[in-house]
Amino acid sequence: MKIVMASDHAGFSLKEEVKAFLESKGHEILDLGTHSEDACDLSDYVYPAALAVAEGKAERGIFIDGVGYGSALIANKIDGLYAAVCQDPFCAKLAREHSNTNVLCIGAKIIGSAIALEIVNTWMTTDFLGNVEKYKRRVDKVTEISEKHLKKLSEI
């Protein structure tokens, strides 16, 4: 699977660990930065990475910053992106099974690399339960809200 990754300076080190883990599992990684621990603005990296998912250049995105919420806020402004902050494997499993998220956000100041790799592995290997009516219905309602209020990339 092709995965786009992005981080700010706080998430750089963990992004590198997650990237190596995913590559070892055979995934193709599009790393849009940052490429160092020098202070930077999160949106300069997460926004282009979010667009890569929305434009189909990657199937999923994994964004890592200090807490995770900044990345999720940016990603969820883009039509077609469904980002969740996950701080444990249980949340990662539900984010995929129940919500069909296509972007995972992790806080490098909140969790260590061992739990982060478990979260990523769980999120990457869990399928959406779209065959269960209640989850399909709920995700469809969120999609309707997005379609009503967010501009499509083609409209920008």
C-alpha positions in Angstrom: 0.0 0.0 0.0 1.2 3.5 -0.7 1.2 5.7 2.4 2.1 9.4 2.7 3.8 10.5 5.9 4.3 13.9 7.3 5.5 15.4 10.6 6.7 18.5 12.3 10.0 18.7 14.3 8.4 17.1 17.4 7.3 14.1 15.3 10.3 13.7 13.1 12.1 11.0 15.0 9.0 8.9 15.5 8.1 9.4 11.8 11.4 7.9 10.8 10.8 4.8 13.0 7.3 4.3 11.7 8.5 4.8 8.1 11.2 2.1 8.6 8.6 -0.2 10.1 6.1 0.2 7.3 8.8 -0.2 4.6 9.8 -3.5 6.3 6.2 -4.6 5.8 6.5 -3.9 2.1 4.6 -0.6 2.0 5.7 2.3 -0.3 6.2 5.5 1.7 5.9 9.0 0.3 7.6 11.1 2.9 6.7 14.8 2.6 8.8 15.9 5.6 9.9 17.5 7.7 13.3 16.0 7.3 15.0 17.2 10.5 14.3 18.2 14.1 14.6 21.9 13.2 11.6 23.9 14.3 9.0 24.2 11.6 5.3 24.8 11.0 3.2 21.6 11.0 0.8 22.8 8.2 3.7 23.2 5.8 4.0 19.4 5.8 0.7 18.0 6.8 -1.4 20.0 4.3 0.5 18.7 1.2 0.4 15.2 2.6 -3.3 15.5 3.2 -3.8 16.6 -0.4 -1.8 13.6 -1.5 -4.4 11.3 0.1 -7.3 13.4 -1.3 -5.9 13.4 -4.8 -5.3 9.6 -4.7 -1.5 9.8 -4.7 -1.5 7.7 -1.6 -4.1 5.3 -0.2 -3.6 6.4 3.4 -1.7 9.0 5.5 0.1 8.8 8.8 0.9 12.2 10.3 3.0 12.6 13.5 3.3 15.8 15.6 3.7 16.6 19.3 0.2 15.6 20.4 -1.6 14.5 17.1 -4.4 16.9 17.3 -2.8 19.6 15.1 -2.4 17.1 12.3 -6.0 15.8 12.6 -7.3 19.4 12.6 -5.5 20.1 9.3 -6.4 16.8 7.6 -10.1 16.9 8.5 -10.4 20.3 6.7 -9.8 18.4 3.4 -12.8 16.7 1.6 -12.5 13.0 1.6 -10.1 12.7 4.5 -11.1 11.1 7.8 -8.4 11.5 10.4 -8.3 10.2 13.9 -5.8 10.7 16.7 -5.0 7.3 18.2 -3.1 6.8 21.4 -3.5 3.0 21.8 -4.2 0.0 19.5 -7.8 -0.3 20.7 -8.6 3.2 19.4 -6.7 2.4 16.2 -8.8 -0.7 15.6 -12.1 1.2 16.2 -10.9 4.1 14.0 -10.7 1.7 11.1 -13.5 -0.8 11.9 -16.2 1.8 12.9 -15.1 5.0 11.2 -13.2 3.9 8.1 -10.4 6.5 8.7 -7.8 7.0 6.0 -5.5 9.2 8.1 -3.9 8.2 11.4 -2.5 11.0 13.6 -0.1 10.2 16.4 1.4 12.4 19.2 5.1 11.8 19.6 5.1 13.7 22.9 2.3 11.4 24.2 3.4 7.9 23.3 6.7 6.1 22.8 7.8 4.3 19.7 6.9 0.8 20.9 3.2 1.6 21.4 3.2 3.8 18.2 4.3 0.8 16.1 1.5 -1.3 17.7 -1.0 1.5 16.8 0.3 1.7 13.3 0.3 -2.1 12.8 -3.3 -2.4 14.1 -4.5 0.6 12.1 -2.9 -0.8 8.9 -4.2 -4.3 9.3 -7.8 -3.5 10.4 -10.6 -3.3 7.8 -13.7 -1.2 7.9 -16.8 -3.1 9.0 -18.8 -1.7 6.0 -20.9 -4.8 5.8 -22.3 -4.0 9.2 -25.3 -1.7 8.6 -24.9 0.6 11.6 -21.2 1.4 10.7 -22.0 1.9 7.1 -24.9 4.2 7.9 -22.8 6.2 10.4 -19.9 6.7 8.0 -22.3 7.6 5.2 -23.8 10.3 7.4 -20.3 11.8 8.1 -19.6 11.7 4.3 -22.9 13.6 3.7 -21.8 16.3 6.2 -18.5 16.5 4.5 -20.0 16.8 1.0 -22.4 19.5 2.2 -19.8 21.7 3.9 -16.3 21.0 2.4 -15.3 22.1 -1.0 -14.1 19.5 -3.4 -10.5 19.9 -4.7 -11.9 20.4 -8.2 -13.9 23.4 -6.9 -10.8 25.2 -5.5 
